[in-house]
Amino acid sequence: MLVLSRKIGESIVIRDDIRVVLVSMDGSKCRLGIVAPPDVPVHRQEIHDKIKAREEFTLAFTGRGTTNNAFADELRAAGADTFSGRHLILDFVNVRMVGSVELGTLVSLHKRLTSRGVGLSLIHLDANVREVFGVTRLDTILTITEDRATVGGSSP
């Protein structure tokens, strides 16, 4: 982290096109002015966090369902088919094996989401489950990462 001192009216420049100006000080509170191009979003941290939470959704599979396709049951219950954010993350932390029915469900979901511009990532795959995705070559179609932190900026 870079820490800088500024006096009222002085600026910090980021990338030639973003300027942060110290506008005023009132006790321990400072007011900042930010000049940025219209295509650069500027938000307070708490607003940024809320926006990101709406754009991403993580579903951790439990492996429990009412039919022979627990994936489909859990996806349906979570509303994943109608997900309107930018990125859906499926957490396989509780999944120890997958069959052709589940794989078909994931491929269908991937197609539906991709057609709407929604990204899909799979995280926390058990070694055996990951091997199934490798053998079926689905790892070349679906985005598979170690954990949420490596999803890649919320977009595959």
Phi, psi and omega per residue, in radians:
M1 nan 2.319 3.072
L2 -1.603 2.207 3.124
V3 -1.990 2.166 -3.106
L4 -2.181 2.630 3.014
S5 -1.804 2.451 3.116
R6 -2.438 2.597 3.021
K7 -1.698 2.822 3.137
I8 -0.963 2.282 -3.130
G9 1.626 -0.254 3.125
E10 -1.481 2.736 -3.022
S11 -2.129 2.885 2.937
I12 -2.176 2.339 -3.114
V13 -1.907 2.328 3.106
I14 -2.142 2.150 3.061
R15 1.011 0.504 3.126
D16 1.197 -0.357 -3.044
D17 -2.127 0.104 3.101
I18 -2.226 2.246 -3.122
R19 -2.226 2.259 3.094
V20 -1.936 2.135 -3.060
V21 -2.012 2.316 3.017
L22 -1.381 1.938 -3.032
V23 -1.525 -0.787 -3.129
S24 -2.792 2.861 3.067
M25 -2.241 2.407 3.081
D26 -2.447 1.648 -3.063
G27 1.161 -2.133 -3.139
S28 -1.631 0.093 -3.117
K29 -1.825 2.366 3.054
C30 -2.080 2.645 3.074
R31 -1.952 2.249 -3.127
L32 -1.951 2.516 2.983
G33 -1.948 2.401 -3.107
I34 -2.161 2.168 3.086
V35 -1.906 2.043 -3.095
A36 -2.535 2.714 3.072
P37 -1.033 2.675 -3.095
P38 -1.031 -0.480 -3.114
D39 -1.469 0.006 3.118
V40 -1.771 1.931 3.135
P41 -1.230 2.379 3.102
V42 -2.245 2.066 -3.098
H43 -2.423 2.717 2.926
R44 -1.156 2.693 -3.083
Q45 -0.953 -0.775 -3.080
E46 -1.157 -0.573 3.077
I47 -1.261 -0.746 3.092
H48 -0.991 -0.772 3.138
D49 -1.090 -0.705 3.115
K50 -1.153 -0.701 3.112
I51 -1.104 -0.818 3.131
K52 -1.080 -0.673 3.135
A53 -1.111 -0.604 3.108
R54 -1.298 -0.533 -3.091
E55 -1.380 -0.446 -3.103
E56 -2.078 2.616 3.056
F57 -2.508 2.267 3.120
T58 -1.949 2.244 3.083
L59 -2.057 2.092 3.086
A60 -1.671 2.053 3.128
F61 -1.169 2.409 3.075
T62 -1.730 -0.363 -3.102
G63 1.497 0.076 3.130
R64 -1.884 2.320 3.102
G65 -2.685 3.042 -3.100
T66 -1.695 -0.178 3.133
T67 -2.099 -3.006 3.121
N68 -1.369 0.037 3.121
N69 -2.180 1.462 -3.101
A70 -1.047 -0.615 3.114
F71 -1.015 -0.884 -3.115
A72 -1.059 -0.740 3.133
D73 -1.053 -0.808 -3.104
E74 -1.239 -0.656 3.090
L75 -1.099 -0.767 3.141
R76 -1.116 -0.799 -3.125
A77 -1.080 -0.598 -3.129
A78 -1.483 -0.143 -3.115
G79 1.325 0.411 -3.086
A80 -1.095 -0.549 3.131
D81 -1.111 -0.517 -3.109
T82 -1.859 0.208 -3.128
F83 -0.946 2.260 -3.067
S84 -2.024 0.161 3.084
G85 -1.355 -2.785 -3.122
R86 -1.798 -0.325 -3.066
H87 -2.665 2.237 3.086
L88 -1.896 2.233 -3.140
I89 -1.991 2.125 3.103
L90 -1.792 2.092 -3.090
D91 -1.683 2.047 -3.085
F92 -1.676 0.380 -3.038
V93 -0.988 -0.535 -3.112
N94 -1.749 0.075 -3.048
V95 -1.709 2.183 -3.134
R96 -1.910 -0.289 3.074
M97 -2.743 2.671 3.097
V98 -2.328 2.603 3.096
G99 -2.063 -3.093 -3.080
S100 -1.101 -0.578 3.133
V101 -1.114 -0.811 3.134
E102 -1.143 -0.709 3.118
L103 -1.079 -0.739 3.094
G104 -1.076 -0.693 3.107
T105 -1.078 -0.771 -3.136
L106 -1.151 -0.707 3.121
V107 -1.120 -0.762 3.112
S108 -1.080 -0.765 3.117
L109 -1.080 -0.780 3.127
H110 -0.998 -0.789 3.139
K111 -1.100 -0.784 -3.130
R112 -1.111 -0.782 -3.114
L113 -1.184 -0.739 -3.138
T114 -1.063 -0.669 -3.140
S115 -1.134 -0.377 3.108
R116 -1.766 0.091 3.119
G117 1.385 0.343 -3.140
V118 -1.732 2.308 3.112
G119 -1.438 2.718 3.129
L120 -2.376 2.240 3.076
S121 -2.275 2.543 3.061
L122 -1.946 2.328 -3.127
I123 -2.243 2.837 3.069
H124 0.992 0.827 3.113
L125 -1.408 2.267 3.008
D126 -1.035 2.656 -3.105
A127 -0.992 -0.718 3.138
N128 -1.178 -0.711 3.123
V129 -1.161 -0.746 3.114
R130 -1.052 -0.668 3.125
E131 -1.104 -0.678 3.094
V132 -1.059 -0.752 3.115
F133 -1.135 -0.592 3.100
G134 -1.222 -0.809 -3.116
V135 -1.107 -0.686 -3.140
T136 -1.443 -0.071 -3.118
R137 1.145 0.259 3.071
L138 -1.219 -0.324 3.082
D139 -1.198 -0.212 3.069
T140 -1.559 -0.238 -3.123
I141 -1.814 -0.749 -3.091
L142 -1.663 2.574 3.092
T143 -1.476 2.057 -3.130
I144 -2.109 2.153 3.131
T145 -2.280 2.949 -3.098
E146 -1.200 -0.826 -3.092
D147 -2.694 3.091 -3.069
R148 -1.012 -0.608 -3.110
A149 -1.152 -0.418 -3.110
T150 -1.773 0.233 -3.130
V151 -1.113 -0.463 3.019
G152 1.696 0.935 3.018
G153 1.225 0.501 3.036
S154 1.226 0.251 3.138
S155 -2.673 2.225 -3.083
P156 -1.231 nan nan
